[in-house]
Each structure stands twice: as C-alpha cells, then as structure tokens.
C-alpha cells in the first residue's frame, strides 16, 4: 500500500523538458559552440554544477557560476509564463489529499525555478516540502538522495512511491527499495528501458490515481474480513 509519494518535477508534474533541451543548445550556440547531438542525454543526468563543467569542457570560456546563472536566465521566462502542468497533475494532488497520503517534490532543478512555477500554479503549499540537489549537494542518481527525502517524509521505503520520468532516477530509487513509477514523457528516449525497470509505468498521472484508488478499494475489502 502506498503511504507516501515523492514527485519529480520536470517531465513528471510539469511539461518542461523541451524548454531545457532548447536552453542547452541555445547557450552553447550563443557561445560559439555547435551543440553535440547527444547534449540533452548528457545534461539530464548531471547536477547543475556538473552541467556547468560540461559546458566549460566543451569550450565555454566562462566561470561556472556565470554559466549557472545564464542557464537559469534562459529558462526563467518560460517558467514564469508558459510551461504547463502535466495533464491530471492538480487532480492527482486532490486525490492524495483525500486519501491523506503525504507528498513532496525531489528535483535536480534550481530552487528558484521550482518555487516560481509551483507558486504560479498555486500548488506550492500542496507539498510537505521541496528537496533539491542544488541545496543538498546530492545527485538524484545517488540512492542516498531518495533515502534522505524519505526520511523527511517519514514513510517506509517500500510504501513510498517515487514518480519520475528519468531512467537513472528510477534505477537509484529502486536500488533503495522504493516503489518506482515511471512517468511517460514524449521527449524520453529511455521509455522502453523504464518499462523494464520500474515497478509501475504510467502514460499520465490519471493512471497513477487509478492505481491508488484500486489499492484503497482492496484495503477496504480486506478490512471487511
């Protein structure tokens, strides 16, 4: 039975992956560098400081802190105005509230952008807390990342669902004993491998709420006996 939920944000709760793909390429282009074909695949597995170092390795002649700030600037306006919620995101939070299941966000994104978009949609206070790689210094593919989040949420790992659209994060959470839920994103090239690895895969968040409701019905039936 699911007693807690850890949400990834980008690609899981908000439809922002294309925004980041454009930002990586635009940043390299404005610095006179042709983006490698696999730049998106490389960057999505990195922390913010690691991504800055990658850009330096590719030839960007700027300090890491300047690179980090510029990338944030490139995506800020879209977070402030145009990036949408994933379908059924708000309804999923409503269902979790009704079922008294606590949830939080665990993200590799900037804390500033995370706060910005969640407040824009009025859902910032729907989560117990927000945990970021930026603030903690722990990468999302480190099993300790999710274990630290779980300890803050206060639910057993085997009863805590980790919803994420990235294969490396699903693998890290599964290694630590979490119930892993692979969330489909149209930009992902790893979907087939996610379906093989995750405990549950969903094409949209409504499918997750249906799974929760089915478990709730099963629990009520067991209590009747």
Buried (B, 14 or more C-beta within 10 A) or exposed (E): EBBBBBBBBBBBBBBBBBBBBBBBBBBBEEBEBEBBEEBBEBBBBBBBBBBBBBBBEBEBEBEBEEBBBBBBEBBBEBBEEEBEBBEBBBEBBEBBEEBEBBBBBBBBBBBEBBBBBBEBBEBBEBBBEBBBBBEBEBBBBBBEBBBBBBEEBEBBBEBBBBBBBBBBBBBBBBBBBBBBBBBBBEBBEBBEBBEEBBBBBBEBBBBBBEBBEEEBEEEEEEEEE
